[in-house]
Amino acid sequence: MPDLAGILARTARSCPDRIALSYCGVSHTYAEFDRRVSQLANELIGRGLRKGDRLLLVSGNSDVFVIALYAGLRAGAIVVPVNPRSAPREIDYFLSDTEAKILVFGPEVVSTISGWMSMEGRAADVPALALGVAPGYENVLACAADQPSEPPVVDLAEDDDALIIYTSGTTGRPKGALFDHHRIIWVGINSSVGFGLRVGERLLHVAPLYHSADLNLVLIPGMMLGATHVILPSFDPETVLETIEQERIGFFFGVPTMYAFLMRAPSLATRDLSSLRICMYGAAPMPAGLAQQIVKALPNAWIVQACGQTEGGPGGILLTHDEVLQRPSASGRFAIANTEVRIVDADGNDAVPGTVGEMIMRGETMMKGYWRKPEATAATIIDGWVHTGDLAQVDAEGFITIVDRLKDMIITGGRNVYSAEVESALADHPAVGDVAVVGRLHDEYGETVVAVVTPRENQTVTLEELREYARERIADYKLPRELVIPAIPRNPSGKILKHQLRDQVRG
């Protein structure tokens, strides 16, 4: 099996005239895309990038992000895509942690890069090259235009390292999950089988491309299948609906919050969205009411949930369309293709249905380990199984529900309360726009349950109303005892930053 950039070359030979990338009115056929990838790879090699070196990629969603990604892979580098909203000190951490050889960035983050360059005491000192026009920086794409369009001669194999993807950092400083080409290729295979991707699919990318979900589950398998990738720089509900209609999009991936905004968009009822056949979501459960809205508004589309973890490739569990409708609060029912998932108790035995245990998984897509963190790797990968730290419950029908993070469980009065269960009980309240549940320290009970709610526009909500609404859904001791209404911090993949929220609530 070839490497990732070799697969791109194969795709370009099979469908050279098909549009590979479309971004803000600019399109690249597969032949053009493949040529530009080779030119940039040759340029980077000319600047000293060698096989195994790390290439830090800081860019928002764009065509140049994808070109730079594949150019780095074709040069034999380990590409490190990071959040373009990172602060200068975070950029410095990524650079120093990976000992990157070169930094390439999108022009939209030039102020951040300049802030890093001028930062006192920065640990890293590497060349910063712009992927376009950025005042004060060399445009590496313009320089690459003079390079040969033939691929560089680099001896690449599928067991060579390809990507370092930093964890979301929901519990502390991010760790870099390391993957070789073999693992990422298998993510693509599993994704294609599990989510029904087709040859020549028309894909819409709105979720952040640097994140493992859109990158590995959608972009890379799409390249394997000769898909057309339509890229938007950011999420705007009306722009997304217009793009689906005009570009005849067949596959869309987003987080439930995105779908909620789409369902409330004024133009939804008048759009021709008949091309949309797969709506995939992840990062959080889909409220039952929202799932029903999607089915009504998009009768041609199947809803599929993926629930996984960066360390898994991502890999994990999924819900099919029928299963989403049957049990929207569940996180999955079966492991994604070519992956094994178990829910285990503290002794490593399979948890009894109805009880809570930790979700562990293994398969071809699991990370090699955390970049240069052997102790953290040993604590996470045990006997070949990745221990996710996710607490889950499996029922008699095989439905698996993530109920909390191992470190986020609330213990009140000696009883365990799982935040996801309480959040699910509150999410469909007509005045609730967004909800998260955390624990606040309590002198008598140890912790007390706190609901953090963002009301819908022009709506108000009280603690008494929430408690009354949830009383028929969950036990009395799980009901929130306090209500606070700040903004709920989420990372770019849509996951709630519980450690930040807990700090805010506890003051």
C-alpha positions in Angstrom: 0.0 0.0 0.0 1.5 3.4 -0.9 1.8 6.5 1.2 -0.8 9.2 1.5 0.7 11.5 -1.1 1.2 8.5 -3.4 -2.5 7.8 -3.1 -3.2 11.3 -4.2 -0.9 10.8 -7.3 -2.8 7.6 -8.1 -6.2 9.5 -7.8 -4.9 12.3 -10.0 -4.0 9.8 -12.7 -7.4 8.2 -12.6 -9.5 11.4 -12.7 -7.2 14.3 -13.7 -9.9 16.6 -14.9 -12.2 16.2 -11.9 -12.3 19.2 -9.5 -10.4 18.3 -6.4 -10.6 21.6 -4.4 -13.0 24.5 -4.6 -12.5 27.5 -2.3 -13.9 31.0 -2.6 -14.3 30.8 -6.3 -10.9 29.2 -7.0 -10.9 25.6 -8.2 -8.2 23.0 -8.8 -8.5 19.9 -10.9 -6.8 16.8 -9.5 -4.1 17.2 -12.1 -3.5 20.8 -11.1 -3.7 20.0 -7.4 -1.2 17.1 -7.7 1.2 19.4 -9.7 1.1 22.2 -7.1 1.7 19.7 -4.3 4.8 18.4 -6.0 6.1 21.9 -6.7 5.6 23.0 -3.1 7.2 19.7 -1.8 10.3 20.4 -4.0 10.4 24.0 -2.7 10.3 22.8 0.9 13.0 20.2 0.3 15.1 22.9 -1.3 14.8 24.8 2.0 16.1 22.0 4.0 13.1 19.9 4.8 14.0 16.2 5.0 12.2 12.9 5.6 11.1 12.7 9.2 11.4 16.5 9.9 8.3 18.1 11.3 6.4 20.8 9.3 4.1 23.0 11.4 1.0 24.0 9.5 -1.0 26.9 10.8 -3.9 27.8 8.6 -7.6 28.1 8.5 -9.8 26.2 6.2 -8.6 26.9 2.6 -7.3 25.3 -0.5 -3.7 26.2 0.5 -4.1 24.3 3.8 -4.7 21.1 1.7 -1.9 21.9 -0.7 0.6 22.4 2.1 -0.6 19.3 4.0 0.0 17.0 1.0 3.2 18.8 0.0 4.7 18.2 3.5 3.6 14.5 3.2 5.1 14.2 -0.3 8.4 15.7 1.0 8.5 12.9 3.6 7.9 15.3 6.5 5.7 14.7 9.6 3.0 17.3 9.2 1.7 19.0 12.3 -1.6 20.9 11.7 -2.5 23.1 14.6 -5.4 25.4 15.5 -5.1 28.7 13.5 -6.6 30.5 16.5 -3.7 29.5 18.7 -2.0 32.2 20.6 1.7 33.1 19.9 2.8 31.2 23.1 0.9 28.1 22.0 2.5 28.3 18.6 5.9 28.4 20.4 4.9 25.3 22.4 4.0 23.3 19.3 7.2 24.3 17.5 9.4 23.5 20.5 7.6 20.3 21.4 7.9 18.9 17.9 11.3 20.6 17.1 9.7 21.6 13.8 12.1 22.4 10.9 9.8 24.9 9.1 6.5 26.7 9.9 4.1 27.5 7.0 1.0 29.6 7.7 -2.1 31.0 6.0 -2.1 34.8 5.4 -5.1 35.2 7.7 -2.9 34.4 10.8 0.0 36.7 10.0 -0.6 38.8 13.1 -0.3 35.7 15.3 2.9 34.6 13.6 4.3 38.1 14.0 3.3 38.0 17.6 5.3 34.7 18.0 8.3 36.1 16.1 8.5 39.1 18.4 7.8 37.2 21.6 10.4 37.5 24.3 11.9 34.2 25.5 10.4 32.1 22.7 11.8 28.6 22.7 11.7 27.9 18.9 13.5 29.6 16.1 12.5 28.3 12.7 11.7 30.0 9.3 8.1 31.1 8.9 6.8 31.0 5.3 3.5 32.4 4.1 1.0 30.3 2.0 0.1 33.5 0.0 0.7 37.2 0.4 1.5 38.3 3.9 3.4 41.6 4.5 6.9 41.0 5.8 7.0 37.2 4.9 8.1 35.2 1.9 5.3 33.8 -0.2 6.4 30.1 -0.5 3.7 29.3 -3.0 4.9 31.9 -5.4 8.5 30.6 -5.0 7.2 27.0 -5.6 5.7 28.0 -9.0 9.3 27.8 -10.4 9.9 24.3 -9.1 9.6 21.1 -11.1 6.2 19.6 -11.2 7.5 16.1 -10.9 7.3 14.5 -7.4 10.5 14.6 -5.5 12.3 11.3 -5.0 11.7 10.4 -1.4 11.8 6.8 -0.2 8.4 6.6 1.6 6.7 3.5 3.1 3.4 3.2 4.8 5.1 2.6 8.2 6.8 6.0 8.0 5.4 8.7 10.3 3.0 11.1 8.7 1.0 13.3 11.2 1.2 14.6 14.7 -2.3 15.7 15.8 -2.5 17.5 19.1 -5.3 16.5 21.4 -8.0 18.9 22.2 -6.5 19.9 25.5 -9.8 19.5 27.3 -7.9 18.4 30.4 -4.6 20.3 30.2 -1.7 21.0 27.9 -2.2 19.3 24.5 -0.3 16.1 23.7 0.8 15.2 20.1 -0.7 11.9 18.9 1.6 10.4 16.3 0.4 8.5 13.3 2.1 6.8 10.4 0.7 6.6 6.8 -0.6 3.1 7.5 -2.8 4.2 10.3 -4.2 7.2 8.5 -4.9 5.2 5.4 -6.9 2.7 7.5 -8.9 5.6 9.0 -9.8 6.5 5.4 -10.8 2.9 4.6 -12.9 2.6 7.8 -14.6 5.9 7.3 -15.5 5.1 3.7 -17.1 1.8 4.8 -18.7 3.1 8.0 -20.2 6.4 6.6 -20.9 5.4 3.1 -18.5 7.7 1.2 -18.7 7.2 -2.6 -16.2 7.6 -5.5 -16.5 11.1 -6.8 -18.4 12.3 -3.7 -19.1 16.1 -3.3 -18.0 17.0 0.2 -18.5 20.2 2.1 -15.8 21.2 4.7 -16.9 23.7 7.4 -15.5 22.0 10.5 -11.8 22.8 11.1 -9.6 20.9 8.7 -6.7 20.8 11.1 -8.7 18.7 13.5 -8.6 14.9 13.2 -12.4 14.5 12.6 -12.7 16.5 9.4 -9.1 15.9 8.4 -8.9 12.1 8.7 -12.5 11.1 8.5 -13.5 13.2 5.6 -10.7 15.0 3.7 -8.2 12.2 3.4 -10.7 9.4 2.5 -12.3 11.8 0.0 -8.9 12.2 -1.7 -8.7 8.4 -1.8 -12.0 8.3 -3.6 -11.5 11.2 -6.0 -14.0 13.4 -4.2 -14.6 17.1 -4.9 -13.8 19.0 -1.7 -15.8 22.3 -1.4 -14.2 24.3 1.4 -15.7 27.2 3.4 -13.5 29.4 5.6 -16.0 29.4 8.5 -19.4 28.4 9.5 -22.3 30.6 8.5 -25.8 28.9 8.3 -27.0 30.7 5.3 -23.7 30.3 3.4 -23.7 26.6 4.2 -27.2 26.1 2.9 -26.5 28.1 -0.2 -23.3 26.1 -0.9 -25.1 22.7 -0.4 -27.7 23.9 -2.9 -25.4 25.4 -5.5 -22.6 22.8 -5.3 -25.0 19.8 -5.0 -23.2 18.6 -1.9 -23.8 15.0 -1.0 -21.9 14.7 2.3 -21.7 17.1 5.2 -20.0 16.8 8.5 -20.7 19.1 11.5 -21.3 19.2 15.2 -24.9 19.2 16.6 -24.7 23.0 17.3 -24.1 23.6 13.6 -27.2 21.5 12.7 -29.2 23.5 15.3 -28.3 26.7 13.6 -29.0 25.3 10.1 -32.5 24.2 11.2 -33.3 27.7 12.4 -32.0 29.4 9.2 -34.7 31.6 7.5 -34.0 30.2 4.0 -34.1 26.5 5.0 -37.6 25.8 3.7 -36.9 27.4 0.3 -33.6 25.7 -0.5 -33.2 22.7 -2.8 -31.2 20.4 -0.6 -32.1 17.2 -2.3 -28.5 16.3 -3.2 -27.6 15.9 0.5 -27.6 12.2 1.3 -25.3 11.9 4.4 -25.3 14.2 7.4 -22.6 13.1 9.7 -22.1 14.6 13.2 -19.9 14.1 16.2 -18.4 15.6 19.3 -21.7 15.5 21.2 -25.0 13.6 21.2 -27.9 14.9 19.0 -30.9 16.1 21.0 -33.9 14.0 20.0 -35.9 17.1 18.9 -33.1 18.2 16.7 -32.8 14.8 15.0 -36.5 14.9 14.2 -36.1 18.4 12.7 -33.3 17.3 10.4 -35.3 14.2 9.2 -38.3 16.5 8.4 -36.2 19.2 6.7 -33.8 16.8 4.8 -35.9 13.8 3.9 -33.3 12.5 1.4 -30.5 12.6 4.0 -29.3 9.9 6.3 -28.0 11.0 9.7 -24.9 9.2 11.0 -23.2 9.8 14.3 -19.4 9.2 14.9 -18.0 9.1 18.4 -14.3 8.7 18.7 -11.1 10.2 19.9 -8.0 11.8 18.3 -5.9 9.0 19.8 -7.9 6.5 17.8 -7.3 8.1 14.5 -10.1 9.0 15.2 -11.8 5.7 15.7 -14.6 4.6 17.9 -18.3 3.8 17.6 -21.1 4.9 15.4 -24.9 5.1 15.1 -26.6 4.5 11.8 -29.5 6.6 10.6 -32.2 4.2 12.0 -30.2 4.0 15.3 -30.0 7.8 15.6 -33.8 8.0 15.3 -34.3 5.1 17.7 -31.9 6.3 20.4 -30.6 9.8 19.6 -29.1 10.2 23.1 -26.7 7.2 22.5 -23.2 7.7 21.3 -23.0 4.5 19.2 -24.0 0.9 18.9 -21.2 -0.8 17.1 -17.5 -0.1 16.6 -16.5 1.5 13.3 -15.3 -1.0 10.7 -12.0 -2.8 11.5 -12.1 -1.5 15.1 -12.8 -3.2 18.4 -14.5 -1.4 21.3 -15.1 -2.6 24.9 -16.6 -1.1 28.0 -14.6 -2.4 31.0 -14.8 -2.1 34.7 -11.9 -1.1 37.0 -10.5 -4.7 36.8 -10.5 -4.7 33.0 -13.5 -7.1 32.7 -16.4 -6.3 30.4 -18.9 -4.1 32.2 -22.3 -5.6 33.0 -25.0 -4.0 30.8 -26.5 -1.1 32.7 -23.3 -0.3 34.6 -20.7 2.3 33.8 -17.2 1.5 32.7 -14.4 2.9 30.6 -14.4 2.7 26.8 -11.3 1.1 25.4 -10.5 0.4 21.7 -7.9 -1.1 19.4 -7.4 -1.5 15.7 -5.3 -0.4 12.8 -6.0 3.3 13.3 -4.8 3.7 16.8 -2.0 6.2 17.4 1.6 4.9 17.7 1.8 7.0 20.9 2.1 10.5 22.2 5.0 12.4 20.6 8.1 12.0 22.9 5.9 11.3 25.9 6.5 7.6 26.8 5.0 7.7 30.3 1.7 9.3 29.0 1.7 6.7 26.1 2.2 3.8 28.6 -0.7 5.1 30.7 -3.0 5.3 27.7 -2.1 2.2 25.6 -2.2 -0.9 27.7 -1.9 -4.4 26.2 -2.6 -2.9 22.8 -5.8 -1.2 23.9 -6.2 2.6 23.9 -7.9 3.7 27.2 -10.0 6.6 26.2 -10.9 8.0 29.6 -14.5 8.1 28.5 -17.0 6.6 30.9 -19.8 4.8 29.1 -22.8 2.6 29.7 -23.9 -0.2 27.4 -27.5 -1.5 27.5 -29.0 -4.9 26.7 -29.5 -3.9 23.0 -25.9 -2.9 22.6 -26.4 0.9 22.6 -23.4 2.6 24.1 -23.8 6.0 25.8 -20.8 8.2 26.8 -21.9 9.5 30.2 -18.8 11.5 31.2 -15.0 11.8 31.2 -13.3 9.8 33.9 -12.1 13.0 35.4 -15.3 14.9 35.0 -17.7 12.7 36.9 -19.6 14.5 39.7 -19.8 12.8 43.1 -22.6 14.3 45.2 -23.6 12.8 48.5 -21.6 9.7 47.7 -23.6 9.1 44.4 -22.2 9.3 40.9 -23.7 11.8 38.6 -22.7 11.7 34.9 -22.9 15.1 33.3 -23.9 13.9 29.8 -27.1 12.3 31.3 -28.1 15.5 32.9 -27.2 17.5 29.8 -29.4 15.2 27.7 -32.3 15.7 30.1 -32.1 19.5 29.8 -31.1 19.9 26.1 -34.6 19.7 24.6 -36.1 22.3 26.9 -37.6 24.9 24.5 -35.7 27.8 26.0 -32.3 26.0 26.1 -29.9 26.9 23.3 -26.8 25.2 24.8 -26.1 23.4 28.0 -23.3 21.9 30.0 -23.2 20.4 33.5 -20.3 20.5 36.0 -19.8 20.1 39.7 -19.1 22.8 42.2 -17.4 21.9 45.5 -19.8 21.6 48.4 -19.0 21.4 52.1 -21.6 18.8 52.9 -22.2 16.8 49.7 -18.7 17.0 48.3 -20.0 18.4 45.0 -23.3 19.9 43.8 -24.7 19.7 40.3 -24.5 23.0 38.3 -26.3 23.6 35.0 -24.6 26.1 32.7 -27.2 27.3 30.2 -27.1 29.6 27.2 -30.8 30.4 26.5 -32.1 30.7 23.0 -32.5 34.1 21.5 -35.2 36.2 23.2 -35.8 33.4 25.8 -35.3 33.2 29.5 -35.1 30.1 31.8 -35.1 29.5 35.5 -33.6 26.8 37.7 -37.1 25.8 38.8 -38.3 25.4 35.2 -35.3 23.2 34.4 -35.7 21.0 37.4 -39.4 20.5 36.7 -38.7 19.7 33.0 -36.0 17.1 33.9 -37.7 15.6 36.9 -39.5 12.9 34.7 -36.2 12.1 32.9 -33.6 11.6 35.6 -33.5 10.8 39.4 -34.0 13.6 41.9 -30.4 13.6 43.1 -29.2 14.3 39.5 -31.2 17.4 39.1 -29.2 20.7 39.0 -29.1 22.6 42.2 -27.7 25.8 40.7 -28.0 27.6 37.4 -25.5 29.9 35.8 -25.7 31.6 32.4 -22.3 32.5 30.9 -21.1 31.5 27.5 -20.1 27.8 27.3 -16.5 27.4 26.1 -16.0 24.8 23.4 -13.0 23.7 21.4 -13.1 23.9 17.6 -14.4 20.3 17.4 -17.4 21.3 19.5 -16.4 19.6 22.7 -17.1 21.4 25.9 -14.0 22.6 27.7 -15.1 21.2 31.1 -11.9 22.2 32.9 -12.3 25.8 31.9 -16.0 25.8 32.7 -15.4 24.2 36.1 -12.9 26.9 36.9 -15.3 29.6 35.9 -18.1 28.1 38.0 -15.9 27.5 41.0 -14.4 31.0 40.8 
